Amino acid sequence: MIFLELFLIFLKLGAFTFGGGAAMMPFLEDEVVGRGWLTTEQFVDFVAISESTPGPFAVNIATYIGSIKGVEFAGAMGFASEVLWGIIGAACATFGLVLPSFVIILIIAKFYDKFKESRLVAGAMTGLKPVSIGLIAAAVLSIGQVVLFPSGFAWSEFLSYNFITSLVLFGAMFVLCIKKLHPILIVVISGVAGVGFGFLEKLLIK
């Protein structure tokens, strides 16, 4: 049953992902793209939308993926039919994701004062920090490849409109981050700039 599958997948992600929503992306991509629920390009679009909307990224993308259209196979011949998981699917995915964190945080809050000076706890935290950074870096590389090199690595890609505009937007947003512009303004500016580049691309194609 798809709703139970959604719940269990996001329960696993919520239980074994450390470092926040960004660190989750490699595992999430493997689960949803590997099952054929989304293409890599659609997954990147989902990431962009989830990062740009209010609320925690992990919850946003779980809700979004849980509500998408999927394909179910039925009958001896395995005929495929498109289905909309909707609100129930979104609720199953989101609840599965947040349940482990909710339970674990309750346990930690109860016992942390007793164990915060423990060398084992300190060692675990020291080990988890670089792993989280590595997972985030892996997500950056994976998504960066799709955004900058959608057709694969080739010299022609470096001169493509998609590569140039993506590089310009990345550079501009990076500078704005260094200047400590408010994140909401950066999201709004990047969205407006993306729409502008999209219209410009259509004019150039014509």
N, C-alpha and C positions, 0 to 999 in steps of 0.2 A: 504494500500500500504506500502510495507516494507520500502521504502526510507523515506516516511513521518514519519513512526513509529521510525526509527532510529534517524531522526532529532529531533523529539519531546522528545525521551528518553534522548538524550545527551544534549538537551536544558535544560531539567529539572535538569540533573546532574550539568551542568555548572552554573545554576542559584542558586542552593540550596546547593552546596558543599563549605564548608569553610575549609581552612587549606591546600590547595594544593592537588596534585594527590593522595598522600597516604591516605588522609582523604576520598577521593572519593571511595576507594576500597570496603567498605562494601555495599554501595548503588549500585555500578556497578555490584558487584557479584550477588546481589539480582535481578537486572534487567536482566542480560544476562543468568545467570544460571537458574533463575526462569522461564525464557521463553524457556529453553531447547536449546538455541543457543550454549552453551558450557557446558561441564561437569566441575565440580570443579577442576579436575586435569588440564584440558585444560586452565581454567582461570588462574591458578597459572603459567602455562607455559607462557601464554600471559603477565602476570605481569613481569616475569623474563626477557623476551625478550624486553618488553617496557622499563624496567629500564636499560637494558644493551645497548640500542641503543641511538644515539645522539638525543638531543632535549628533551622538557618537557615530563615527563611521561604521563600526562593526554592526551596530544595531540597524543602521540605515540599509546597509547592503544585504543583511540577512532578511529584512522585511521585503526588500525589493526582489531579491532572488526567489524568496518563498512565494511571491505572488505572480511570477511570470508564467507564460505559456510553456507547457512542456509537451512531450510526445509520449503517449502510452501505446503499448503493443498488446493486442488482444486477438484471440482466436487461433486456430491451428496454423493458419497461414501467416500469423504475425502482422496483421494489418495495422498500420500506424494511424493514430488519430490525435489531433491537437486538442489539448485540454487547458483550461485556465485554472490554476491552483487558487488564485484569489485570496480572500481574507483569511480563510482557514490555513492555506499554505503559508502565508506570511506570518500568522500567529504561531504555527508549529516551528518554523525556522527561527523566529525571534526568541520564543520561549526556550527552545533548545540551546540557543547561544548564550543567553543570560543566566540560565539556571546554574551551571557550574560556578560561575563567578559569584553569584549571589550566595550560594552555600559556602564556598571557600572563604569569602570575605567575612561571613558571619563567624566561621571557625577561627580565622586569624584574629579577628577583633577580640574574640574571647580569650585566646591563649597567647597573643603576641607579647604582652607585657612579661610573661613568664619566660619566653624563649628568645626575646630580641637580643640578649647578650650572648646567646649560644654561638659557638664557633661554627657549628653545622649550619645554622640558619644564615649566618653571615657569609659562609662559603657558598651556599646555594645561591644567595642573591648576587654574589660576585660572579658566579658562573653563568647565571641567567642573563645578565646585562649584555655581554658581548654577543651571546647567541641571538638576542632580540635585535641587535644592530645588524647582525649578519642576515637575518630573515628580512629585515626592512630593505637592506641593500639588494638582496635577491629579487625582491618585488620591484624595486626601482629598475633593475636591469631587464627584467621580464617585460614590464609595461613599457619601458623606454624603447625596447626593440620593436614592439608593436606600433608605437606612436611614430617613431623616427624612421623605422625601416619596415613598413608593412609588407613589402614584397621581398624581404630578405636583404642581406648585406650585398650591395653592389655599388660601384662607383657612380652610376647614374642616379642613385637615390640621394647622393649628396647635393645634387643640383635640382632635385625635385621641389615643387612648390610646397609639398607637405613637410619635407625636412627643414626647409628654410624658415617657413612660418613657425613651425614648432620650436625651432632653435631660438628664433627671435622672441617668442612668447616666454620660453623658459628663461632666457637671459634677462628679459625685462622683469619678470616676476621674481627672479632671484635677487636682482638689484633692489626691488621694492622690499623684499624680506630683509635684506641687509640694512636698508634704511629704516626698518622697524615700522613700516606702514601697517595699519591694522589689518589683520587677516580677512575680515569681512570685505574691506575695500579691495584687497588683492583678488579675492574671488570674483567680486563684481566687475573689476577692471578686466580680468582675464576672460570672463564670460562675454563681455562686450567686445573685446578685441577678437575673440574667436568668431563671433558673429560677423564682425567686419571683414576678417580674413576670408570667411566663407563666401560672402557676397563678392569680394574681390576676385576669388578663384572662379566664380561663375562668369564674371565679366571677362576675365582673361581667356576662359575656355571658349566663350562666344567669339 
